[in-house]
């Protein structure tokens, strides 16, 4: 069961179109996997659409006698919608896209449809970690598909910037508990953890700076940090 969700402010920014593509894609993927956030996004979208519609009417409606066109439109709007939706002649189009698959060390995964048109780079590997860059051209914000093989982990670290980890498949655990597919985990420099997986997992990650390792000799771990970021 999904326990970790985007905060309301992030959902609102997503609906308003204020997020970079990387974070917007993360929320879209999570919403596809989480009925709770899907409903919240739908509700916020409806609110934005209604506010935009009302504002357009106020700015464009001429005055007709003592009554504005916006008032007339509001009176007739429900009737118009009822007439349109009463007919059975129009059926919604059903578009079924082919699955986009990716393989890490013999383990195949189906990718979310949100990623269908995104350019994927070559897969690189270091130990039990595999990474495929998603090329969005957002400067310091890097977006990856990160795979941790069975029995793998990332050394204990904190974050110089923000880090989004959206679990797409499998499970992993850290000091805060266990995470399942769909969990949306947003971390920053206040958080310190050591993710580990027993059976392997695939994550969608977004970060705007490298990791900061808190155990061992940091210089020896820098290649891992650069690899993940």
N, C-alpha and C positions, 0 to 999 in steps of 0.2 A: 504494500500500500504506500502510495506517495505521501511523504510527510513534509517535504521541503518545497516551498513555493516562492515565486517572486513577490516582493512587497507590493502593496497597493500602488505606491508612487511609480514603481517601474511599469506596472500594468497600464497605468494612466498615461505615462510617457510613450509607451508602445502604441496605444490607441491614437494618441495625438500625433504620432509620427516623429517624435523628438529623439529617438534613440539611433545610435549607429547601427549599420546593417547587421553586424555581428551579434549584438545584444538583442536586436529585434528578432533575428532568426532564432536565437535561443528561446525567447519567450514564445514564439510561434510553435516551435517544436514541443515545448513543455505543454502548451495549451492543447495541442493535438493529443497528448498523452494523459492529460489531467482534466476530467470533466468539471471539477470545481473552478479552475482558472479559465477554462473554456467558457463557462457560464458568465464569469466576471467580465471577461473580454467582450462577450456579446452584449452584455448590459451596458458597459461603458461605451461601446461602439454605437449602440442605439441612442444613448444620451447625447453623444457628440453629433450624430446625424440629425437628431431632432433640434438641437440648438442651432446647428448650421442652417437647417431648413427655415426655422423661424426668423433667423437673422436675415437670410436672403429675402424673405417676404417683406420684412420691415423696410429694407433698403430699396426694394424694387417696386413696391405696390403703389400705384397712383391713387389719388383720392377720387371716389365716385360718389358724388353727392355728399351725404353725411357719413358715408361708409367707405372704408378703405378696401382695396382689393384683397389685402391680407385677411381681413375679417370674413369676406365672402369665401375666400379659399378655405379658411379654417372650418366654415360651416359646411362646405360641400366635400371636404377632403375624405371623410370617412365613407361617404356614399360612393365616391369615385373608386376608392380602394376596394370596396365591397363588390362593385360591378366588375372590376378587373379580375379579382380572385374567385368570383363565382363561376367562371367558365372552366370546363375541363379540357378545353382545346389545347392549352399550353402546358406541356410537361417539362419539368426541370431537366436540363441536360446532364447526363452522367458521363464524366470523363475518368477513365481508368488509365493511369499512367503505369508504365513498366517499372518494376522495382529497380532501384540502383543499388548494386551490391558492392561490398568492399571486403577484402580478405586480409587478415593479419595473422601470419604464422599458422596458416592452415585453418583458421577460424573465420567463417564467413558471416557477414552481417548485412542486413537490409537497412539502408539509410532512410531517414525521414524525407518525405517529399519536399519539405522546405529547402533541402540541399540539392534538389534535382538539377538546377541550372547554375550551381556554383562550381567554380573551377578548383579542382583538387590538384595539389602538387604531388611530387613523388613521395613514396613512403620511405622514411628513414628509421633505423633501429639502433638501440643501444641497450644491451642486456634484455630484460623482459619488457622494455618499453618500446613501442612503435608509434610513430607520429606521421600524420599526413596533414600538411598545411592546407587550409582553405584560403584561397587567394582573393581577399576582398579589397586590398589596397587601402587599408585604413591607417597607414603609418605605424605609430607605436602600438596600436591595438593589434595583437596577433590572435588568429583563430585557428584551432587545430581539431582534428580527430585524434584522440590519444587512446591508445590501447595498452592495457597492462595485462601481461600474460598470467596464466595461473600461477599462484604462489609469488607473484611480483608485488613490489611496493615502491613508493617514492620516499626517499629519506626525509626525516622530520624537517619541516621548513615553515616559514611564515612568508608574507608577500610584501613586496615593495609597493605594489599598486593594488588594483582589484583583480580578482580571479573568479570567473564563473566556471563552474563545473556542472554540466548537465549530463546525467547518466543515461545513456541510450540503451545499453544492454548489460546484463550481468549485475553483479553487486560488488561493493567494496565497503570497507569499514575504516574508521579512524577513532580518535579519542572520544568523539561525540556520539558514536553509534554506528549503525549499519545503514547503507543507502541502497535503494533499489531503482530500477529503470523509471525515469520520469522525474526523479528528485532534482531540484534546481538549487544548487549550493553556491551562494555568493559570499566570498571571503575577501578580507583585506589584511592590513598589517596587525590588526587586533587578534587575528586567529593564527594558531600554530597547530599543525597536525602532521600525521604520517599515514597517508592512505595505503591500504593493503588489500589485496583481493585473493581469495582462495581459488576461485574457478575462472578468473579472468573477467575483464569488463572493457567496455568501449564508452568513451566520454567525448562530448562536445565541449571544448574549453575555449574561453576568451580571457586574455590577460593584457594589461597595458604596461607591465614591467616584469622583470625576472623574479624568480624565487629567491628567498634568502634562507640558506640552510642554517640550522641551529645546532647540529651535531657534527662531530668529526672535524676534519680540516676542510674549511670551506673551499679552499682552492682546488682540492681534489674533487669536490662535488660540483664545481662551476660548470663543467661540460654537461652535466645532467640538467642543471637549471637552464642553460642556454638552449638545450635540446627541447625541453618541455615548453619554454616560452617561444 
